[in-house]
Amino acid sequence: MSEEEISKIETTNSAGALAKNFLINPLTLVLAVFIISLGIIALQLMPREENPKIEISAGSIIVPAPGLKPKEVCKVVTEPLEKKLREISGVKHIYSVSMPNASVVNVVYRIGEDREISNLKLYDKIMQNMDEMPKDVMKPIIKPFDIDISIPIVDIAFYQKDNTVSYKKYLATIYAMELSINALDNVSKTGLKGEKKEQYNVSVDVNRLDGYHLSLGQVVKSIKDVAVRTPNVKAKTKSNDLVIIALKDVLSSVKDVKNIIVAEYMGSPIYLKDIADVSDGVNIQNKQSATIITKDRKTYNQITLTVAKLAGTNAVSVSDEIKEYLKGQKAELEKQGISYKITRDYGKRADVAVNDLIHHIVITIAIIFVMLIVFLGWRESLIVTFTIPAILAITLFVAYISGQTINRITLFAFLLSLGLLVDAGIIVIENIHRHLHDDKIKHDSMDILLIKATDETGGPTNVATLAIVLTIVPMIFVGGMMGSFMKPIPLNVPVALIASLVVAYIFVPYLSKKLLKMEK
């Protein structure tokens, strides 16, 4: 039939109208390819995470109060501050600690509150009431809890298999790697755990201390007096010239530490080297350590480098970039006798979880295809099966442009709705099949049959799909942790169901025209 003859066919609802407009339209095939392409692009570009993002907002206010006791801090700082903070909308809990010389108040917002807006409210409330702060306290320090960029996605355990290089050089190598990894794209912050800080170790000989009639307190005080960085001194001369004096660190070697004068004894100076052994090393007083056990059952002390990503970025790509960098440094690390093991890799876990669910979706589609062959025939089954990737492609693209990530719950929503997605397609193809094989139903042409058969299914199919959508949409209003965790279901399932209607009304009649034949 010509396009003009098809346009004269009367339809009663959106199903028939879509079938009529796309049945012989040359752009229908282009539209199908375009939709599938959008889905593939969205699948590749969408950030992959193991679990959906949950908005958690919190902050801490630290108020230094020099000279005040805990009871005084509680009365004049903590309690008035808590009272003001309760005026902020969205606050769920307030925890406080009053201690000597300081007050710490933690604010936790309800789950789902926007983090940036919550931080702004907190800062604004404190600044508005600065005039009510007691005169003796110092300016409050406001520290928002940035949970999105604080949770590590990759942990790397470094360890020395032998002492090829000194601990100091070993530590310097890891520090350099931390700086390089921190500079990678989409890496938010890095940190080291288990390392021992560089320092000068002073081992005091008690017998020599007693011999010079000195106390350990005198030794500590004399070291503290010089163990600071000398600040720059800025001053003006009589001629109004600005003089800037910058002194080098007072203690820059073991020799400088040894020559610290502790006291005088009988007119002669007593140096630190006279009563103690001084060495350049690490903080040996830190007894804490972390160990790693290798496959050959050997135990080594480890230093763990933690890496967190920026919020909303792809955990898989960040993890791969870190592993690529480590691969490039492997030869240099082996040269220094340093080995490493990735002990946490959320990027890999997210990729495995997503790929596993995609695999299950493919299996489910195959099961649906086989099942439909039994009841409708292989041609009809092929038509309905095509609609599933098209529906998922539309849903994935909508999720991508709305800023969602692809995670276990997002794919679970697809898996959950997969049985519902084929309902519209099955209804349309079954009615077309009935029109083709029922002797009581006569049509002048295949085009009229396809449009009429699709039009008949529109009303009840639309109502049934709308009813399912309305039962799922209220899930979006569920609050708390569970509501935020399960939010991808009410966001994506309704989109998938509406897409299933459009795809069924457009492509099922079109593919039926190509694959099915009207019996004479």
N, C-alpha and C positions, 0 to 999 in steps of 0.2 A: 504493500500500500504506500501511496505517496504521503508526504508530510502534511499536505492540505487535507487529505481524507482522514488521517489520524486525528488531526486537530478538531474534526467535527464530531468525534466520538465523545459522548457525554459521560462524565465521571461524577461521583457523589462525594468524594473525600480526597485527602492528600495522597493516599496510596495510588489511586487511579491517576491523579494528576501527575505525579512523579513518573509513573510508568509510561504515561502517554508522551511526556516531554523528553524522556531519555531513551525510548525504545529504538528509534532509528537515528538518533542524534550521533553524528560521527565523533563527537567529543566524549562520548560515554567511555570508550576504551581508554582515551587519554586521561580521563578523570580517574579511572581505576588504577592506572599506572602511577598517576600523581599521588593518590592516597597512600598506596603501598610505599612509595618512595619517601613520603613524609614520615611514615611510621619507622622506616629503617633509619632515617636521619635522626629522628627523635631518640630512638633506642641507642644510637651511638653517642649522641651528644648529652643525653640526660645524665646528671651526676649520679653515680652509683654509691649507695650506702647500705650497710647491713640492716639498719633499722631506720624508721622515719625520724625526722627531726622533731624534737619536742621543745617548745619554748619554755625555758626556765629562767626566771629573772630574780636576781637577788643582789644585795649590796651590803657593804660594811662601812660603818662610820667609826673612826678612831679619833678620840678627843684626848690629847695629852693634858694632864692636869698636875703639873709639878707641885710636890709638897703636900698633896691632899691624901688622906687616908681612904680606904675603901668605902667606909660609911659616908664620908663627906662627898666622895666622888658620886656615889649612888644618889645622894640627896640633891646635890646642886647641878649635876651634869646628866646622869643616866635617866632618872625619872622624868625631868622636863623634856629631854630629847625623845624619849619613848612617846610621850604625850603628843608631841608635834608630829612624829612620824605616823601615828595612827590616823592623822588627818588625810594621808595620801590614799587615794582610791586604788583598790586592787591589792592592798597589803593583806597577806594571809597570816603570817607569823612575825613576831619580833622577839629576838633573843638578845640578852645583854650580859655583859660581864663587867663588874666594877672591881678594879684592882688598884693597888697603890700607884698613884701618879697617872692613871689613865682609865678611860672608859671605852669599851668596845660594844657597839650595838649592831646587830645583824638584822637585816630586813629581808624577808622572803615574800615574793609576790605570788599570786595565784597562777597556776599553770595555764599558759596560753596568753598571758599578758605580754605585750610587745616589749622586748628587752631594752631597746634604745629609748622608747618613751618612758619606761619605768626608771631608767637611770637618770633621765632628764628631770623627772618628777622629784627624785630623791635629792639631786643636786640643787634644784630650785627651792625645795622646802628648807634645806639647811641654810642656803644663802639668804633667804627671806628673814630668817630668825637669828642671824648672827648678832644683832644688837641685844638679844636676850641672853647671850652667853655670859657666864661669870667673868669678871675681869682677870682672874688669876689663871684661867685656862688658855691654852694655845689654840691656834686655828685648826678646825676639824680636818681630818684627812678622809676623803670619800673614795672608797675602793669598790667599784662594781664587780660582781662575779661574772666573768665572761666565760660561761660554761661551754658555749659553742666552740670556742677556739682553745680550750684548756684540756680537753680529753685527748690523750695521745692516740694516734691511729697506727703508729709504727714504733716499736721498741727495738733497739739494736744493742746487744750485749757484746762489748769488747773485752778481750782478755789476752794476756801474754802467755804463750806456750813456753817461752824461755826468756831469759833476761838479756836478750840481744842488745836492747837499749835500756838506759836508766828509766826509773819511774817518772822522773821529771820530763824527759823527752817523750816518753809514752803518753803522758798527760797532755803535753803540748800538741802532740799529733791529733789527739781526740778533740781538743779545743778547736784546732784549725778545721777539722771535719765538721764540727758542730756549726761553726760560722758559715761554712760553704753550704751545708744543708739548709740552714736558716734562710739563706739567700735564694733558694729555689722557689719557683712560682707556686703560689697557693699554699706555701708553708707558713703557718701563723707564728708558732713559737717552738722552741726547742729547750731541752733541759738535760742536765746530767745528774745521775743518781749513783752513789757508791764511790765517787772519786774522793781522794784525800787531797786536801789543799796544800799548796806549797807554803813552807814556812821555815824559819830557823828554829831548830830544836835546842833548848838549853837544859842540860842535865846537871843539876846542882849536886855537888858533893857535900853531904851533911857534915862530915867530919871537918872539912876545910871551912865550912860555914861557921861551925862552933869555934874553930881556932881563931877566926877573925872577929868573934863576938857579934855576928850579924844575924838578922832574922830573914826569913824567906820573904816577908812583906817588904823589907828594904830593897831586896833584889828585884822584886816585881815592880816596885815603884820606879826604881832607877831605869829599868828597861822601858816602862810605859812613857817616861818623860821624854825619851828620844825616839821611840818607835812609832813616829807619826810622820806623815809627809809635811815638810815645811811649806807653808802656803806662799804664794806670790805676795810680795810687799810693794804696795804702791804709795808713793808720797810725792810731795812737791817741794822743790828747793826754794831758796829766797828769791831766785830769779824767775820763779814760777815755771821751772822746767819739771816735767813729770818723769820721775825715776821709777823704773820697774825692776825689781830684783827677784830673780827666780833661782832658788837654790836646788841642787840635786838632792835626791833622797839621802837622808842622814845615814841610813843603814842600807848599803847596797852590796855588802859581801859578808862572809863569815868573819873576816878580819875586823870589820867595823863593829860587829856585835861583840867580839871578844874584847875589844878595847873600850867598852862602855865602863865608865867609872862608877862603881857601886857605892863606895864610901872612902873615907880616909882612915888610916891606922898608923898612929904614931908619926904623923906628918907625911906619910907616903900614901899615894892613891892605891886603892884596891880595885883591880880590874875584874871584869866578869870572868876572864880566862883563868884567874887565880883560884876561883872557887867552883867553876863549872866547866863542863865540856860542851862545846858549841859545834853544831853540824848543820849543813844545808840539806833539808829533806822535805818530808810531808808531815801532816799533823798526826804524829804517832799516838797521841792521846785519844784519838777517835777510834774506838774499838769496834764500831759498826762496820760491817762488810757484807757484800753480796757475792755469792759463788755461783758458778755454772758447772754442771757435770756433762762432759762430752760423751760421745758414743763409746769411746774406749774406757769409760768409767773413771776418767781423771777429773779432778776438781781444781778449778782455777778461780781466783778472785776476778770479779768482773766490774766494769763500769758501764752503766746503761744509759744510752742516749735516747731520749723520748722526743717524738716529733708529732705535733698537732697540726691540723690543716685549717684553712679558713672556712668559715661557715658557708654551706651551700655549694662547695666545690666537690669535684669527683674524687672520692677516696681511692679509687682504683688507679687513676692517672697520677695522683700524688705519690702513692706507694710505688708505682712503677718507676717514677722519676728518681725516687730515693734509691731504689735498688740498682738503677742504671748508674747512678753516681758511685755507689759502693763498689760496683763491678769495675769501674774505671780506677778506683783506688786500691784494688786488691793486690796488685803487684808490689806497690810501695809498702803496704801493710805487711805483707809476707816478708819483705826485705827487713823490716824492723822486728819481725817475730810477733806481730799482732794479728790475732784472728778475731772474727766476729760471727755472731749468730743472731738472726732476726727472731726475736721471741714473741713479738706481737705484730700482726699484719692484718689490720681491719680491712684494708683494700682488697687483699686476696680473699678474705672471708666474704666480703660483700660481693665480689665477682663470682665466687663459687655459689653463693646463695641465689644470686640473680640467674646465673646460668642453669642452676638446678631446677628452679621454678619454670624457666623458659622451656627446659627439656620436658617437664611434666605437662606444660600447656600443649606442646607438640604431640605428646602421647594422647592427651585428651582429645585433641582434634582428630587424630587418627582413629580413635575409638568411635567418635561420633560419625566419621565417614563410613566406617565398616557397618555400624548399626543402621545408618540410613540406606545403605545398599540393600539390606535385607527387606526393608519395608517399602522403599520407593524405587529402587533401581540405581545403577551406578551413575547414570547421567544426572539424575536429580540430586543424588548424594554429592556429586562433584560441584554442582551449582551452589548448594547450601554451604559446603565446606569452604568455598572461596570467600564467602561473606565473613568468616571468622577473622582471617588476617586483616581484611579491610576494616572491620569494626575495631580491632585492637590497634591498628595503625592510627585511626582517628583519635581514639582515646589516649594513646601515648603522646600524640602531638599536642593535644589539648593540655595534658598534664605537664608537658615540657614548657609550653608558652605561659602556663600559669605558675611556673617556678617550683614545681614539685621535683622530688628526686625519685629515682627508681630503686626500690628496696623490697624487702621480703613482704611487707604488708601491701604495697602497691600491686605486686604480682599476685599476691594472695587474693586481692580484690578481683583481678582478672580471672583467676582460676575459679573463684567462687561464682562469678557471674557467667562463666563460659556456657553452662547449660541453658541459661536464660537468653544468651545472645543469639542462639540459633532458633529460638521460638518463632520469631517473626519470619525468618527465612523458610522454616519448615511449613508454617501455615500457608505462606504464599505459594510455595512449590507444590504443596499437597493439593491446593485448590486448582492450580494450573493442571496438575496431573489428573484430577477428577474431570475437569472440563475436556481434556484430551481423550479420555477413555469412557466417558458416560454417553451412551447412545441417545439419551434424551436431550442432551445439550448440543445445539447446532450453532456454528459460527461460520461466517462467510470467509474469514481469513484467520491466519495465525496471529496477526497483530491485534485484531479485535478480541480474539480469545484471551490473549495475555493481558490486555488492558482491563477487560471485564473481570477476569478471574482475580486480578490484583485488587481492583476496586472493591470487590465484594468482601475482601478480608480486612480492608482498612479500618472500618469502624470498630469492630470487636478487638482487633489487634492493638489499636491505639489505646483503647480504654484499659485493656489488660496490662499493657506496658506502663501506662501512667499510674495504675494502681500499685505496681511493684516499685516504681520510682518513689511514690509518696510514702511507702513503708520504709524506704532506706534513707531518704533525705533527713528525717528527724535525728538520725545518728550523729549528724554534724553538731548538734547542740549538746551532746554529752560532754560534761566537763571533766576536769581532773586529768590524771596521768593516762587513764584508759582512753578517754575521749581524744586526747592529742595523739596517742599511739595508733588508734584505729581510724583516724581521720581520713586516710587515703581511701577507705571503703566508701563512705558517703560522697566523697569528691569524685571518684572515678566510676563507680558502678552505674549511677544515673546517666552519666555521659555515654557509657558503653551501651546502655539500653536504648537511649534515644538514637545513637548512631546505628544500632542494629535495625531500627525501623527504616531509617533513610536508606541504608545499604540494601535492605531487603526489597524495598519498593523500586529502587533504581536498577540494581544489578541482577536480581533474580529474573525479572521479565526479559532483560537484555540477554542474559546468558541462555535462558530458555529458548529464545528465538534462534540462537546459534546452535544449540545442542539437541533440542527436542523437535519432533516433527508431528504435524497434525495428521492423524489417520483419515483416509478417505473412505 
